[in-house]
C-alpha cells in the first residue's frame, strides 16, 4: 500500500516540477522585457538633428561641415534600426552628393559673380541677347568660383544629411503620437510626407532585387523605367490603404467646443505667432534689442496656450505614451550645445567659420569650433541601442 501511494504521488510531483519549470521559463522573457531600456523619445532625435542643421548654417568651412556630417553619420551607424524607414539615410546622403555636384555644374555652365585670377579652363561662350544681361553660358571657370560654389553646396549637403539622420533614427509613427492634439492633423500630413522617401527607397530596393533574381537589368535608364511603374503603383495602393485606415479610425472627427473657446484659441495662436515674428525681428535688429526678448517670450507663451486650448477639438488617447527621460534631455542638449557654440563662434571669429576665396587660400580648421562639434557624438555613447521586442510584430 505504501509503495503504491508513493508511485501514485510521483507523477503529481513530476507535473509540479514541470509546471514550475515552465513558469520560470515563461517568467524569464517577461523579466528580460522588464529590463529592456525605454526607447528614446523621437522628438529628441529630431531636436538633435535640427540643432546640427542649425550649426551647419552658421559656417561654410568645409572641414567643420565634414565634422558635422561625420558625427551625424556615426550616430546613425550605431543606433539605426532595421526598419524600412531607417534605410533612408543612404538616399539622403546620395541626394546631398547630387546637390553638391549640381551646384558645381551650375557654376561651370552659368558662371559666378566671384572674381578669380586662377583660371582652370575655358568653355566656349554662347552669346545671349541684351535682355539676358548678367547671365552667361560658358566662358572662363576660375578656381575661386568653384571653391565658393563648393562651400555653399556643402552647407546644403550637410543640412540634407542632418535631416536624413533624423529620418533614420526617429520612427515617424512614434513621433506622430507624441504631438499635441492641436497639431495632430498637421502632424499626420508631415509624417506621411516624411515616410514617402523611406518607403520609396524600400520599394526600389525590393523591385531591383526581384529583377536581379529574374535575370533582368536593374541599372541604367531601361532598368529605371521598368522599375518606376511598379513603384508608382505601390505608392498609389499605399495611399488608398492609408486613406481607408484613417477613415476606419475616425480621423478628422472633432469634439464640440464652445464658441468662446474657439475664438480664444484663434486669438492666442495668431497673437502668439505675431509675437514670435515681432520678437525675432527685434532680436535681429539693433533698434529692437530692448523689446525683442520680452515680445518673443510673450508670443511663445500665447502660442503654447493656444495649442493647449486647441487640443480640445481632437480628444485622443495614447497607448504606451513616449517617455521623455534623462537620455532625451542629453541628446537634445548635446545638439543645442553644438548649435549655440558654433553660433557664438560665427560672431566672435567669422573669418574662421566663413573662409574667403579671394585671395585663394586653403581653409584651416579652427580648434575650439572643431571641439564644439564633439558634443554631437554624445548620443552614440549615452543612448542604449534599442532591441526589438520578441512579442511585437516586425
N, C-alpha and C positions, 0 to 999 in steps of 0.2 A: 504493500500500500504506500509506504513512504517513497519507494523507488518510483512508482507510477506518478505520485504527486510531483516529485522532482522533475520527471520527464515532461509532465504537462506544464510545468512552470517555465521550462527552458525556452519554448517558442515565444512566450509572452515577454520574457526578458530580452530575447533577441530582437523582437519588434520594438521594444522600448529603446534598445541601444541604437537600432537603425533609425528610429524616429528622431532621437536626439542628434544623431549624426547628420541626418537630413536637415533638421532645424538649424544646426550650426552652419551647414553648407549654405543654406538659404540666407542666414543672417550675415555671412561673410560679405557677399556683394553689397548688401544694404549698408554694412559698416564702411565698406570701401567707398560707396557712394556718399556716405556722410562725411568722409574725409576729403572728398573732392573739393578743390577751391572754387569759390564762386566766380563765375565768368566776369570779365571786366566789362564795365558799362560801355556800350558802343559810342555814347556821346563823348567819352574820354578820348577814344581813338580819333574821333573827328576833331575835337578841340586841339589835340596834339598835332595832327597833320595840318590843320588850318593855321596854327601858330607857326609851324615850319614854313608854310607857304608865305605867311606874312613876313617872316625873316628873309625869305628869298627875294621879296620885292624891295628890300632895303639895300641890296647890293647887286653890282654887276661883275664883281670879282669872280672869275671862273674857278679859282681854287676854293673859295668859300662856298660857291654853289655846288661844286663837286662834293665837298664835305657834307653839305646838307642832303644831297641825293644819296650819298653813300650811307649816311646814318639812317635815312628812311628805308633804304633797301635792306640794310642789316636787320632792322627791327621786323620788317616783313618776312625776311627769310627765317627768322627764329620763331615767329608767332603766327604765321599764316596757317590756316586750317586747310583741310582737303575738300571743302565745299566748292561747288561750281563757281559761286560768286567770288571766291578767293583767288581765282585764276586770272582775274582781270588786270593784275599788276603788270604782267608782261605786255599786255596790249597797250597799257598806258605808257610804259617805257618805250615801246616801239613808236607810239604816237609822238612822244617827246623828241625822239631822234628825227622823225619825219618833219616836225615843226622846225627844228634847227636846220635841217637840210634845205627846206623850202625858204627859210629866211635868208640863208646864204645865196640860194639861187636867185631870189628876187634882187638881191644886191648886185649880183653879177650881171643880170639882164637889164635891170631898170636903173642901175647906178645908185649912188648915195650922195647926200649933201656933205659928207665928211671930206674935207680936202686931204689929199695924200700925195706924197712925193715918191713913195716906193711903189712903182707900177709893176705889177706882176705879169699881166698880159693885156692885150688889147683886142677887143672883139669888133667886127665890122659894125659901124654905127648906121642905123636906119634913120633917114631924115623924117621929121614929123612936121605937120602943119603948124602955123603960128599959134592957133588956139590951144595947142598942147605944149606951150612953153613951160619949161621947168621939168619936163619929163623927157627922158631919152631912152633909146633902145640900143644897147651895145655900148661900145666905147672902151675907154681905159678902165681897168679894175686895179685898185690900189690895195696894198696890204692893210692900210689904216681903215678903209671902208669895210673890208672883210672882217677885220678884228672887231670893229664896232658892231656889226651885224651879228657876229658870233656871240658877243657878250649879251646882247639883248635877247637873242634867240635862246641862249642857255638859261636866262632868267625864266622865260616862259616854259621851257622844258622842265625846270625844277618845280614850277607850280603844278604841272601835269603829273609829275612823279609823286608829289605830296598828295594830290587828290587820289591818285591810284593806290597809294598806301592806305588811305582811309577806306577805299572800296574793298581792299583785300583783307583788312583787319576787322572791320565792323560789319556785323550781319545786318542787312537792311531791315529784315522783319523785326529784329530786336530793337533797332533804332526807332522804328515806327511806333511801337507800343510804349516807348518812353516819352513821346511827345505829349504836351498838354492837350486837353480836349479842344481848345480853340484852334489849334494848328493841325488837328488830325486830318482834315480834308486836304490841306496843303501838303502835309507830310506824306500822304498817300501818293499824291502826284509826283513829289520829289523822289520818293523811294522807287516808284515804278520807273521813273526816268533813270535813276542810278543803277537799277538792276538790268536795264536794257543791255548795256555793254557786257557785263559778265555772262548773261545768258547767250548773247550773240557769239561771244568767244567760245563758249562751251559747244554751241551748235556747230560752228565752223570746224572745231577740232573733231567732233564726233563724225561729221559727214566726210571730212578728209580721211579719217581712219577707215571708214567704211569703203570709200573709193579705193584706197590702197589695198584693202583686202580683196577687192574685186578686180584688181589689176588695171584700174583706170587712172588716168593722170589726175593729180590733185594740186599741181602747181601751174603757174603761168596764167595767161588770160583765159585759155579754154577751161582749165580747172576752176578758175574763179567764177566764170559764167555758169558753169554747170552746178556749182555749189550754191550760188546766190539764190536760185529759185526755191530749193528746199528750205533754205534759211528763212526766206521771206514767208513761205507757207507756215513754217513752225512759229514764227513771230505772230502771224495772224491767228493761228489756233490758240496760242498762249493768251492773246488779248481777249478772245472770246471766252476762254475758260476763266480768266481773271474777272471779266465783267459778270459772268454767271455766279462766281463765288462771292463777289461783293454784293450782288443783288440778294443772294440767299442769306447773307449775314446782316441784311438790313442796312447796308451802307447808304448814307445820305439822309436817314431819318433823324429828325431833330425833336427835342422836347419843347413843350410850351413854356415860353419865358415871358414874363410881364413886359409890357411896352416900356415902362420907365427903366427897367434893367437893360433892355436893348439899347435905348438911347444913351444911357450912361456908359455902356460898353463901347459904343461907337465913339462917343466924345473922348473917353480916356485913351482909346487906341490911337485915334487920329491926333489928338493933342500930344500924346507921348511920342509919336513918330516925328511930329513937327518939332517938339522939344529936342529930340535926339539930333535932328538935322541942324537946328539952330545952334545947339551946344557944340556940335562937331565943327561947324563953321567958325564959331567963336574961338575954339582952341587952335584952329589953323591960321587965324589972323592975329596980327599984333594988337589990333584995337579991341578985340573981344576976349582978351585974356582974363578980364575981371569977372565977366558974366558967363563965360563958356562952360566951365565945370559945373556950377550950380544948375544951369539950364539943362545940361546933359544928364545930370543925376535925376533931376525932376522929370525929365522926359522918359528915362528908363523906368522910374518908379510908376509913372502913369501908364506906360505901355504894359508893364507886368500886371498892374491891377486890371487893365482892360482884358488881357489874356485870361486872367483868373475868372473874371465875370463871364467872359465869352465861353468858357468851358462848360457852362450850364446848358448850352444849347445841345451839346453832344455828350450826354452822360455815358461813361464807359466803365467797364470793369477790367481789371488787369489780372491775368493768370501768370503767376510767378513774376512779380514785378522786379525790374532790374535794380539791384542794389548799387549805390554809389559809395564805395568804401575808400579805404586808405590808398589802395593801388590806383584807383581812378584819380584821386587828388594828385598823386605823384606823377602820373602820366600827363594829365592836363597841365600841372605846374611846370613840368620839365619843358613842354613845348612853349608855354608862356614865358619862361625864363629865357629861352633862346631868342624868341621874338623881341623881348624887352632889351636884352643885351645888344643884339645887332642893331636895333633902332637907336640905342644910345651911342653905339659905335659910329653909326652913319652921321650922327650930329657932331660928335667930337672929332672924328677923323674921316671926313667924306672922301678924301683923296685915296685912302687905302681901300675903302669899300667900293668905290666907283673909279677905277683906274682910267686914266685918259689914254687916248690912242694917238694924239698929236702932241708932241713928237712920239714916234713909235718906240714903245718900250715894253718889256715883258712884265706881266703882273707879278706882284710879290704877295706872299702870304703873311698878313698881319697876325701877330702872335695872340694877343688877347681876344680879338674877334674869332680867331680859329678855336681858341679854348672855349669860347662861349657856345660853340656848336656842340660840344661834347655832352651837355645835358640831354640832348636829343636821343642819346643811346640809353638813357636810364630805363625806359620800358623793357628793353631786351634783357635786363638783369633783375628787375624787381617784380615783373608781372609773371606769374606762373603760367606755363603753357597749358592751354585748355585741352582736356582729354575727352573724347566723345563718351556719352553715357550709353552703356550697352543696351539699356531698355528703350532709348529713344530711337525712332526710325531715322535712317540716314537719308 
